[in-house]
Amino acid sequence: MKCETTDTILKFVLAALVILAVMFALQAIVHMHEARLLSARATAANNYLLRVQSLYNDTLAYSQKNPSPDLTRILQAVQAKSATP
């Protein structure tokens, strides 16, 4: 009789551990999927930032070769905005 009680308790503990293991595995899968999405978004944001910086540098170089008051004013406005934290 005592052996059946111990057996039942151990089966209950085993079932609880299996359920916890399944929950943790599903949670890990969800977090991994979220990390992949965030990584893709970060890569896209970095690529966009690099393109904008490249455009700014090209515009600055063009402005030095071909001075224009309008272009100088725009570049100064952009520089002032980027300097503000």
Number of C-alpha atoms within 10 A of each C-alpha: 6 7 8 9 10 11 12 12 12 12 12 12 12 12 12 12 12 12 12 12 12 12 12 12 12 12 12 12 12 11 12 12 12 12 12 11 12 12 12 12 12 12 12 12 12 12 12 12 12 12 12 12 12 12 12 15 12 12 15 16 12 13 16 11 9 9 12 12 9 10 15 15 11 12 16 12 12 12 12 10 10 9 8 6 4
